[in-house]
Amino acid sequence: MGKHSRPGPPNQPSRAAAPVDPSDPLAPYEKRRRPPLDIYRRHRPLHGGAGHLRPEEPRALEEWDGFTYAPAGTAPDLASAVSWVAQTEPEPRQ
């Protein structure tokens, strides 16, 4: 692989750049409202540090609201936080 190669399979498009419909006048606005890497829900440790360390500690749950990640609640441990993230991922906007 070259110095500037994108990681991942060569037959899949990059997730860094969203496809933009040139006929849609609001396309640039919608592009900015997408969450980073299409992650609509995430969890963070309440006491800082890496997310995979200390799985028994509580987690803060955050959900993308179109502009930023907003607090959505707490989870008592890593397992329940991961299950919350995987429950219902919203469909990406078209």
C-alpha positions as CSV (number, residue, x, y, z in Angstrom):
1,M,0.0,0.0,0.0
2,G,1.2,3.5,-0.8
3,K,1.7,6.2,1.7
4,H,-1.6,7.9,1.0
5,S,-3.8,4.8,0.5
6,R,-7.2,4.7,2.1
7,P,-7.6,1.8,4.5
8,G,-10.3,-0.8,3.7
9,P,-11.4,-2.7,0.7
10,P,-10.9,-1.0,-2.6
11,N,-14.4,-1.9,-3.8
12,Q,-16.2,0.2,-1.1
13,P,-16.6,4.0,-1.2
14,S,-15.1,6.1,1.4
15,R,-17.3,7.0,4.4
16,A,-15.5,10.3,4.9
17,A,-17.3,12.0,2.0
18,A,-21.1,11.8,1.7
19,P,-22.7,11.5,-1.7
20,V,-24.3,14.8,-2.7
21,D,-27.2,15.2,-5.0
22,P,-26.4,18.2,-7.3
23,S,-30.1,18.8,-8.0
24,D,-31.0,19.3,-4.3
25,P,-30.6,22.9,-3.2
26,L,-30.2,21.9,0.5
27,A,-27.6,19.2,-0.2
28,P,-24.7,21.2,1.4
29,Y,-26.8,21.9,4.5
30,E,-27.8,18.2,4.9
31,K,-24.2,17.1,4.4
32,R,-23.2,19.3,7.4
33,R,-26.0,17.8,9.6
34,R,-24.7,14.2,9.3
35,P,-22.9,12.9,12.3
36,P,-19.2,12.1,12.1
37,L,-18.8,8.7,10.4
38,D,-22.6,8.1,10.5
39,I,-22.5,7.3,14.2
40,Y,-25.9,8.4,15.5
41,R,-25.5,7.0,19.1
42,R,-22.4,6.6,21.2
43,H,-21.4,6.1,24.8
44,R,-18.6,7.6,26.9
45,P,-17.2,6.6,30.3
46,L,-18.5,9.1,33.0
47,H,-15.1,9.3,34.7
48,G,-13.0,9.7,31.5
49,G,-10.5,7.4,30.0
50,A,-10.8,4.9,27.2
51,G,-14.2,3.4,26.5
52,H,-13.1,-0.2,26.7
53,L,-11.4,0.1,30.1
54,R,-13.2,-0.6,33.3
55,P,-16.4,-2.2,31.8
56,E,-18.2,-2.2,35.2
57,E,-18.3,1.6,35.5
58,P,-21.3,3.7,34.3
59,R,-21.4,5.3,30.9
60,A,-23.0,8.5,29.5
61,L,-25.2,7.9,26.5
62,E,-25.2,10.5,23.7
63,E,-27.4,10.8,20.6
64,W,-26.9,12.9,17.5
65,D,-29.5,15.7,17.2
66,G,-28.5,17.1,13.9
67,F,-25.9,19.5,15.2
68,T,-24.1,17.9,18.0
69,Y,-24.2,14.9,20.4
70,A,-26.8,15.5,23.1
71,P,-27.0,13.6,26.4
72,A,-29.6,10.8,26.3
73,G,-29.1,9.1,29.6
74,T,-26.8,6.8,31.5
75,A,-26.0,3.1,31.5
76,P,-24.8,1.2,34.5
77,D,-22.0,-0.7,32.6
78,L,-20.4,-1.2,29.2
79,A,-22.6,-4.1,28.2
80,S,-25.8,-2.2,28.6
81,A,-24.3,0.9,26.9
82,V,-23.3,-1.2,23.8
83,S,-26.7,-2.8,23.6
84,W,-28.3,0.7,23.7
85,V,-26.1,1.9,20.9
86,A,-27.0,-1.1,18.8
87,Q,-30.8,-1.1,19.5
88,T,-32.2,1.3,16.9
89,E,-29.8,3.2,14.7
90,P,-31.7,5.9,12.8
91,E,-31.8,5.7,9.0
92,P,-29.5,8.1,7.3
93,R,-31.2,11.1,5.7
94,Q,-31.7,10.9,1.9
